[in-house]
Amino acid sequence: MSMGGTPMQQVYARRRSQHWIDRLYRLLQPPLPLLENRREPRDFPLGRWNLYIGGAGCALSGYVNLDLFALPGVDVVGDAEQLPFRSGTFERVECDAVLEHVRCPEQVMREITRVLTREGYAHIVTPFCHPFHEYPRDYRRFTLDGLKQLAGDGLEVVAEGWRTGPTATVLIFILEYVKIWLPWRAWRVIVHMALGWLLFPFRYLDLIFFRARSVGRIGNHCYLWLRKR
Ligand SMILES: C[S@@+](CC[C@H](N)C(=O)[O-])C[C@H]1O[C@@H](n2cnc3c(N)ncnc32)[C@H](O)[C@@H]1O
C-alpha cells in the first residue's frame, strides 16, 4: 500500500494503518530477535515534570513528549539540541535510542543537564552494534565509555549496563545480511517473517551473556542512569 508524506511519516503511518495488508503484516510479525535485560533499572523516581525525547508515535503518560516531528503522541515539536524549556524544569529525562540520530550528541547532553533539576535523573540508551537505521538520519554508535565521557562532570553515573546483548546483535545482523541479498521488498518481507520465526528462540541465550563481563564486546544497546550533581 502506498503512503504519502516524508519517510518518517510513512514509517509511523504504517505502524498505525488499518489497511488489511498492514494488519496482516503486523499479525505475522515474528517476536523481536532480542531480549531486554531485566536487570536494567527502570524505577528511578518520576517527578512532577518529566521529559521524553524522541517519542513520536508513542502514547506516554507522565511525560512531556518532544520530537522533531508533529506525529501522534508528540506534545512539543523541537530539537533536542535546543530544548525549548527553562533550566531546571524536569525531574527526569528519558533519551532512548535518540543520540545516534542527532548531529551533536555533546550539545544534547548539555541540554539534558541544563533542563534537569538538581538531583534529577537522566536515562540514556544507545546502540553499539546495530544496523544503520534513519530517524531521520543515523550518525554514530556508542560504547559505555563513550557515553560516560559525553555525560561530563555535571552528571554522575548511578547505573550502567547492557539492555540488549550479543545474541541480539548476531540475530539482527543475520536478518539484515540476508535481506541485503534480496532486490524486492516483497521478498525481504517474506524472508524477514520466515527467518525471524526461526531465529527468535536463540534470543534467550542472552540470559547467559547478561551475567558475563564480555557482554559489551558485541552488545546491542547499552544504558546509563545519570543524576545531576
Ligand atoms: C529510533 S526513534 C526512538 C523512539 C523511541 N524512543 C523508542 O525507543 O522506540 C528516534 C526518535 O528520535 C527523534 N529524533 C531524532 N533526532 C531528534 C532531535 N534532534 N530532536 C528530537 N527528536 C529527535 C526521531 O524523530 C524519532 O522519533
The ligand as a MOL file (V3000), in Angstrom:
LIG
                    3D

  0  0  0     0  0            999 V3000
M  V30 BEGIN CTAB
M  V30 COUNTS 27 29 0 0 0
M  V30 BEGIN ATOM
M  V30 1 C 14.7650 5.4020 16.9230 0
M  V30 2 S 13.4740 6.5240 17.3450 0 CHG=1
M  V30 3 C 13.3390 6.1580 19.0900 0
M  V30 4 C 11.9110 6.0130 19.5010 0
M  V30 5 C 11.6740 5.5500 20.9520 0
M  V30 6 N 12.4970 6.2290 21.9080 0
M  V30 7 C 11.8650 4.0610 21.0420 0
M  V30 8 O 12.8290 3.6050 21.6800 0
M  V30 9 O 11.0340 3.3450 20.4800 0 CHG=-1
M  V30 10 C 14.2750 8.0990 17.3800 0
M  V30 11 C 13.3190 9.2560 17.5690 0
M  V30 12 O 14.0990 10.4290 17.8480 0
M  V30 13 C 13.5990 11.5110 17.0950 0
M  V30 14 N 14.6790 12.4670 16.8890 0
M  V30 15 C 15.7440 12.3750 16.0490 0
M  V30 16 N 16.5210 13.4630 16.1230 0
M  V30 17 C 15.9550 14.2880 17.0540 0
M  V30 18 C 16.2770 15.5760 17.5810 0
M  V30 19 N 17.3720 16.2310 17.1820 0
M  V30 20 N 15.4610 16.1090 18.5000 0
M  V30 21 C 14.3480 15.4610 18.9190 0
M  V30 22 N 13.9790 14.2370 18.4710 0
M  V30 23 C 14.7630 13.6500 17.5440 0
M  V30 24 C 13.0890 10.8750 15.8200 0
M  V30 25 O 12.1650 11.6860 15.1600 0
M  V30 26 C 12.4950 9.5580 16.3320 0
M  V30 27 O 11.1480 9.6950 16.6910 0
M  V30 END ATOM
M  V30 BEGIN BOND
M  V30 1 1 1 2
M  V30 2 1 2 3
M  V30 3 1 2 10
M  V30 4 1 3 4
M  V30 5 1 4 5
M  V30 6 1 5 6
M  V30 7 1 5 7
M  V30 8 2 7 8
M  V30 9 1 7 9
M  V30 10 1 10 11
M  V30 11 1 11 12
M  V30 12 1 11 26
M  V30 13 1 12 13
M  V30 14 1 13 14
M  V30 15 1 13 24
M  V30 16 1 14 15
M  V30 17 1 14 23
M  V30 18 2 15 16
M  V30 19 1 16 17
M  V30 20 1 17 18
M  V30 21 2 17 23
M  V30 22 1 18 19
M  V30 23 2 18 20
M  V30 24 1 20 21
M  V30 25 2 21 22
M  V30 26 1 22 23
M  V30 27 1 24 25
M  V30 28 1 24 26
M  V30 29 1 26 27
M  V30 END BOND
M  V30 END CTAB
M  END
